[in-house]
Amino acid sequence: MQVALEKAHANDIAAIALLRTAVAERLTRDFGQGHWSQSGSESSVIRDMAIPGLYVVREGGHVVATLRLAAKKPWAIDPAYFSSSKSPLYLTSMAVEPDRQRQGIGRACMVDVLRIARERLADAIRLDAYNTPAGAGGFYEKCGFREVGRVVYRTTPLIYYEKLLSADS
């Protein structure tokens, strides 16, 4: 499967918030209450749009996936755990419509993330995942990311992952 990540626009705000809410509700149903239970809000999407790097995948005009790929380090990531990097990008807020999960959209997004990172001359992609059954660590490992550390940030257990980029990655 191939997808094309497109930069999100102001008219995507409501759709992204609804998608994030649907994912939070599914995770809560499947794994119980946790940090992942926070519903998406339009104000959080607007905050994410203030930093360039919010993307969506559309099918028939409908947003089915979203993620943020930005140069600004998120608050929960400690760079001390990662390999040396001059221009890392941070992958956050990845969400795929619950009824479309396990159909290759997420993995296809990761392939396109690599394309975007190369275009932006990044040398690494960094991210965190919940260190709980609700976490997506196994998914990121299957996509070629390497675990580099485990931390607890404000009571939330996290696993840090990175993918170092080279001309052939």
N, C-alpha and C positions, 0 to 999 in steps of 0.2 A: 504494500500500500504506500502511496505517496501522498503527502499533504504539503500545502504551502502555508507557512506561517506568514500572516500579514500583520502589519502594525495596526493596533487597535485605534479606533477613532472615537470621538465623543458620542456618536450615535450607538456605540457598542456597550456603553456603560451599564445600562439596565440588563442586557443579555449576559454580560460577564458576571454581574452580581447574582443573577438568577442561577447561572451555572455553578458558581461557587457555593451557593446555598444548597443546591441539589446534591452536590458532592458532600458537603458537611452533613446533610441529613442522612445520606446513605452510609457514610462512615459511622455516624452515631448509631444508626440502626444496627449495623453489623458489629461494631466494636464497643458500644457504650459511650458515655460522656467522656470527653477529653478536650484537649486544646483544639483538635480538629472539628469540634462541634460548633465553632463560631461561624455563624451564617455570614455569607457575603453581603456587603452593603454597597450601595452606590457611592457613599463617601469614601470607602476604602479603595474602590476602583479608581475614583478620581485622584486619590493620593498616589496610587500606583502609576497613574498616567502622568503625574508631575515629573517623574523620572523617566526619561526615554527608555523604551525596551519592553513595553507591554504588547503582546502578540495574541492573535486569535487564529483559529482554523474555522473556516465556514464551509458548510455543506448546504447548497441550495439557499444561501443567504442566512442560514441559521448558524449561530456560534455553537460549535460542538467541543471545542477545546480552547484553553487559554494558558498562557504562561508569561512570566516576566524574565527577561534576560538583560541584566543591567550591569554597568560598571561599578555602581555604588554598592558597597558592602552592606548586607543586611545586619541588623542589630544582633542577631543570634549567632553569627558566625565569627569565630576567633581565628584570624589568619595564621596564628602560631602553629596550627595543626596541619597546614597545607604546605605543599612544595613551594619553593621560591618561584615567584611569578611577577613579571613586569606589568602585564595587562590582563588580569583575570576578569571573567564575567561571572556573575552570580545568577543562578537559575532558582527562581522562587515562584510560588503561587501557581504551580502547574495543576490543572484540573481538566478532566475529560468527562463529558456528559456520562452519568452513571450507566445508562442503557447502551452506551457505545463503548464502554470499557471492555478490554480483552478482545478487541477486534483489530488491533494494530495501529490505532490512531496515536496513542502515546509514544510508541516506539518510532513511528514515522515522524512525530514531532521532534524526537531526539535527533534523528538524522538531519532534519532541517535546522535544528539548533546548531549543529556542527557547521553547517554551511554559513549561517549567519555569523557565528563566532569567527570563522576564517575571514569573512568579508570585513569584519570589524577589527581584524588583526589581533585577536585575543590569543593568548598562549595557554590558557587554562579555563576550564569551567568548574565552578565550585557550587556546592549545594549542601543542604541538610535535609534529613528525613527523620520522621519520628522513630525513635527506638522503642516501638510498641507494635503489637500486631496490626494496628492501623497504618503503620508506616510503609513507605514505598521503597525501602532500601533494596529489596530483592529485584525490583524492577530496574533500578538504576544500575545495579551490578550486571544484570543481563544486557544493559545498554553500554557496557564497557567502562563504567565508573568504578573507581577504587576507593574502598573505605580508608579514611586517614585518621579517624578519631571518634571517640564517644564522649559526650559531655551531657551535663544537665544544665539547662539554661532556664532560670526562674521556674523551677520544678518540672520543666518539660524535658524528658530524655530525648536526645538527638544523636544521630550518626552523621558525621561529615563525610562527604564524598567529593572526589575530584576526577577530572579527566584532563590530562595534559595534552595539549594540541601540538602537533608537528605538521610538516608539509604533507605527510601521507596519512594523517588521521582523519 
